[in-house]
Amino acid sequence: MSAAAADGGVGAPPPAPRQVAGYDRVGSAALVHTAQAVASEALRVPFREARARVADDGHGALAVEITAPLAVPVLGTHAVPDEPVVTTAHRARALIAERLRHITGRQVERVTVTFSSSVVDTPRRVR
C-alpha cells in the first residue's frame, strides 16, 4: 500500500461513515415543500404557484398531489406548445416521482397533477 493511500491521499476512497444509533425522519412540511419545488421546476411555473399535498401510504411510499397552473406560450406569438397538455402532465408526473425518490430516498407510489389555471411562460432574458 502506498503512503498516499494509507494517509487517505488523492485517489483513496473516503472512509465509510460510522453507524450511529437513532432515527432519520423527514418531516411532512419538508416533504411538501420539496414536492412543491420539484413540481414547479418540472412544470416550469413559479414556486409560489405550485401546491403540493403529500401522504404516506402506510408502507413507506408517498402519494403526491400537485395543483399548479399550465405554462402556455405568450398568446399572439403563434408559438405552439412543445407538447400536448396530456404529454406535459405524464412527463411531469414521471419527473416529479423520480426527483422526489432521488432527493428523499422514499418510493413515490402515485403522482396526480391537476392544472388549475394557466400562466404565460415568458422567455427569460440572459444577462
C-alpha positions as CSV (number, residue, x, y, z in Angstrom):
1,M,0.0,0.0,0.0
2,S,1.4,3.4,-0.9
3,A,1.9,6.1,1.7
4,A,-0.6,8.4,-0.1
5,A,-3.3,5.7,0.1
6,A,-2.6,4.9,3.7
7,D,-2.9,8.6,4.6
8,G,-6.2,9.0,2.7
9,G,-4.5,10.9,-0.1
10,V,-5.7,11.5,-3.6
11,G,-7.4,8.5,-5.2
12,A,-8.2,6.8,-1.9
13,P,-11.9,6.2,-1.2
14,P,-13.3,8.2,1.7
15,P,-13.8,6.3,4.9
16,A,-17.2,4.7,5.4
17,P,-19.4,6.7,7.8
18,R,-19.6,5.3,11.3
19,Q,-23.0,3.8,12.1
20,V,-24.8,5.7,14.9
21,A,-28.0,4.5,16.6
22,G,-31.1,6.7,16.0
23,Y,-33.8,7.6,13.5
24,D,-33.8,9.7,10.4
25,R,-37.1,11.3,9.6
26,V,-38.1,13.9,7.0
27,G,-41.0,16.0,8.4
28,S,-44.2,16.4,6.5
29,A,-43.6,20.1,5.9
30,A,-40.2,19.3,4.3
31,L,-41.8,16.7,2.1
32,V,-44.5,19.1,1.0
33,H,-42.0,22.0,0.2
34,T,-39.7,19.6,-1.6
35,A,-42.6,18.3,-3.7
36,Q,-43.6,21.9,-4.4
37,A,-40.1,22.8,-5.5
38,V,-39.8,19.7,-7.7
39,A,-43.2,20.3,-9.3
40,S,-42.6,24.0,-10.0
41,E,-39.3,23.0,-11.8
42,A,-40.9,20.2,-13.7
43,L,-43.9,22.2,-14.8
44,R,-41.9,25.4,-15.4
45,V,-44.1,27.6,-13.1
46,P,-43.2,29.8,-10.2
47,F,-42.7,28.1,-6.9
48,R,-45.5,30.1,-5.3
49,E,-47.9,29.0,-8.0
50,A,-47.4,25.2,-7.3
51,R,-49.2,23.5,-4.5
52,A,-48.4,20.0,-3.1
53,R,-50.0,17.5,-0.8
54,V,-48.0,14.5,0.3
55,A,-49.4,11.5,2.1
56,D,-47.7,8.3,3.3
57,D,-49.5,5.1,2.1
58,G,-48.7,3.3,5.4
59,H,-46.0,1.2,3.8
60,G,-43.4,3.9,3.4
61,A,-44.3,5.0,-0.1
62,L,-45.6,8.5,-0.9
63,A,-48.7,9.6,-2.7
64,V,-48.3,13.2,-4.1
65,E,-51.0,15.6,-5.4
66,I,-49.8,18.6,-7.3
67,T,-52.1,21.5,-8.3
68,A,-50.4,24.1,-10.5
69,P,-51.1,26.3,-13.5
70,L,-50.3,25.2,-17.0
71,A,-47.5,27.1,-18.6
72,V,-48.6,28.3,-22.0
73,P,-46.6,30.4,-24.6
74,V,-47.3,34.1,-25.0
75,L,-50.6,34.4,-26.9
76,G,-50.4,36.1,-30.3
77,T,-46.8,34.9,-30.9
78,H,-48.1,31.9,-32.9
79,A,-45.8,29.8,-30.7
80,V,-47.1,26.2,-30.5
81,P,-46.6,24.5,-27.1
82,D,-43.8,21.9,-27.2
83,E,-46.1,19.1,-26.4
84,P,-49.8,18.4,-25.8
85,V,-51.2,19.0,-22.2
86,V,-51.6,15.3,-21.5
87,T,-48.0,14.6,-22.5
88,T,-46.9,17.5,-20.3
89,A,-48.7,16.0,-17.4
90,H,-47.3,12.5,-18.0
91,R,-43.8,13.8,-18.4
92,A,-44.1,16.0,-15.2
93,R,-45.5,13.1,-13.2
94,A,-42.6,10.8,-14.1
95,L,-40.1,13.6,-13.4
96,I,-41.6,14.5,-10.1
97,A,-41.7,10.9,-8.9
98,E,-38.1,10.3,-9.9
99,R,-36.7,13.5,-8.4
100,L,-38.6,13.1,-5.1
101,R,-37.4,9.5,-4.9
102,H,-33.8,10.6,-5.5
103,I,-34.0,13.5,-3.0
104,T,-35.9,11.9,-0.2
105,G,-35.0,8.2,-0.6
106,R,-38.7,7.3,-0.4
107,Q,-40.6,5.4,-3.0
108,V,-43.3,7.5,-4.8
109,E,-46.3,5.3,-5.4
110,R,-48.5,7.9,-7.1
111,V,-48.4,11.4,-8.5
112,T,-51.5,13.3,-9.5
113,V,-51.2,16.6,-11.4
114,T,-54.1,19.0,-11.7
115,F,-53.8,22.1,-13.8
116,S,-55.9,24.7,-12.0
117,S,-55.3,27.7,-14.4
118,S,-52.7,28.9,-16.9
119,V,-49.8,31.2,-16.7
120,V,-47.8,32.8,-19.6
121,D,-44.4,31.1,-19.9
122,T,-42.4,34.2,-20.8
123,P,-38.9,33.7,-22.0
124,R,-36.3,34.9,-19.5
125,R,-33.5,37.2,-20.6
126,V,-30.0,36.2,-20.3
127,R,-27.8,38.8,-18.6
